[in-house]
Amino acid sequence: MCGISGFCDFHKDYTINPEPYSRLLKQMHQLLSHRGPDDQGIYLAPHVGFSHARLSIIDLAGGRQPMLHTINGHTWAIVYNGELYNTKELREDLILRGCLFDTASDTETLLLSYLEYGPEFVTRLNGIFAFAVWDPIKEQLFLCRDRSGIKPLFYTLQDTGSGQKQLIFASEPKSILACPGVKAQVNRECLNEIFSIGPARTSGCGIFQGINELLPGHYGIFRHDYFVQKSYWKLESHPHEDDYETTVEKTSALVLDSIRRQMVSDVPVCTFLSGGIDSSLVSAVCAAELKKKGERLCTFSFDFVGNDKNFKANAFQPSQDRPYVEKMVEYLESEHRYLECTTREQTDLLKESVDAHDLPAMADVDSSLLCFCRQVHQTHKVALTGECADEIFGGYPWFHKKECFQVHTFPWTMDLKARQVLLNEDFLDYLNMEQYVKERYEASVAETPRLASDSPEEARRREISWLNQKWFMQTLLNRMDRTSMFSGLEARVPFADHRILEYVWNIPWEMKARDGVAKALLRECGRDYLPELVRLRRKSPYPKTYDTGYESLLTEKIRMIMADSSSPVLPFLDRKKVEQFLSSPSDYGKPWYGQLMAGPQMLAYIWQINYWMKKFRVALA
């Protein structure tokens, strides 16, 4: 995995006075060095500059970037962040067509594929990626992002005078904000993304005014002052014609193939293991593959110091992970490490969570994962996870609850009152949260791929599935990418393979949740790989701390904000509401985002907003 960045201006020759532009490119990759601590490089041509920070996973010696390819005096260049899982097939086809390779890297495979097939070559790719190609013949900058949006790619178009434009791109906004003329500004829409939608984001929105994110499943072409995005992949609805047995067989084959493909690496891989069906199945397949080579899988589980005493079962978290992890470790014979995060660590890392995202994030749900990823990085560079299975196979409560079918808003945030509890009335009037959320929800639902033969209930379930994949899954993918890459760790998500998405999308609910069992289809796929106790375990989400000391630390942080008249978030808050909130009982309030973010997480989120505004000197446009 890597960090990429660069700029392009067809009305400027960067090589006439290269020093300031070379210096800027180095600064851009230094800001992304956490994504690629192993190597760095820059490339500067008359109209384009590329910068790259590399985490070496494949072809450790030959995969340096930016990678160049020269034909008849014309030089093509690429910077790439990601992994291809079908490199072998792509290379074989290119070799048959006469292409010659100098390295074993997937980067070279991408560049030669572009040269051989043109932009539509991206439909051939299976992997996670964000990359940029400079084409000197067509005089264009080509940007592309994977189908599920697993790898990030932000960009901005800057006016340089007389209608001329410069395009700047990067894996993270911080690298773009380092460029002259790019300002950290927000308007009403940006603030609504933070307060009304966050920690989710509308697809394509970079929060900072003028900064956007290339849409998942799209490529973009910048050519002489205009930039266009084109969709190369999208989900499509059609009748499912396979019977149940065939459906299980095909789903199993896709899941197993994806996990095996994503084990490709020139460095050892490990897995995150929570003891739930998703991570356990990924771990079981990985362990079986490594055993064939006489190797042993390393697994990691996460929890919080003191949770063995503080844990309280509830509707969202019915059980602790530890007993199920122990069962899986024994079953897999894996080399396992139990990782723990302290209350102080997850509080202190709220700051670095914002540093990783360049935005307010999922509070301690994010900062604790950052803590865990750092510990995993001490021994490994690549980890496979069970992320995305709930969104694809229907594991969340809102796939099953009647009220989620009846409410016309995002099912993970059905009531905005919890988001408004600390904000003053003037700011709430300015935001008009209800209208903003309504517009975003209705626009997204309208994009749902429809099937005329769906019953009203199945049509609504398809809408919920669409919302999950386009919104909730994106939030968790962002979280996984930023926390892992900020730690120099590459986290892979086999369930987000586009082939799985395409096939499972059209499977009827009665097959996905047969006999009313959540994720029954996936559980059936794991029958030969998991002990029954784990295979049938009721869903329990990512762990959270139950230490009341965490709330005390957050209360202290918020009081410091309220006491500092220069706190940038202060104009948005109501002092009386805040004081009342701080005096409320422990773990106050219902979740306001997902299943885990309640009262304490609201305090942490407000603190992150304040730090974010202060760090970037965010100004209202």
Secondary structure, DSSP 8 states (H G I E B T S, - for coil): -EEEEEEE-TT--TTTSHHHHHHHHHHHHHHTTTT-BSEEEEEE-SSEEEEEEE---SSTTT--SSEEEEETTEEEEEEEEEEES-HHHHHHHHHHTT---S-S-HHHHHHHHHHHH-GGGGGG--EEEEEEEEETTTTEEEEEE-TT--S--EEEEEEEETTEEEEEEESSHHHHHTSTT---EE-HHHHHIIIIITTS--TTB-SSTTEEE--TTEEEEEETTEEEEEE------------HHHHHHHHHHHHHHHHHHTT--SS-EEEE--SSHHHHHHHHHHHHHHHHTT---EEEEEEETTHHHH----SS--S-SHHHHHHHHHHHT-EEEEEEE-HHHHHHHHHHHHHHHTS--SHHHHHHHHHHHHHHHTT-SEEE--TTHHHHHT-SGGGT-HHHHH-SS-TT---THHHHTTB-HHHHHHH-HHHHHHHHHHHHHHTS---TT--HHHHHHHHHHHHIIIIIHHHHHHHHHHHHHTTT-EEE-GGG-HHHHHHHHTS-HHHHTGGG-TTHHHHHHTTTTS-HHHHT-----S-----HHHHHHHHHHHHHHHH-TT-TTGGGB-HHHHHHHHTS-TT-S--SBTTTBSHHHHHHHHHHHHHHHHHTT-EE-
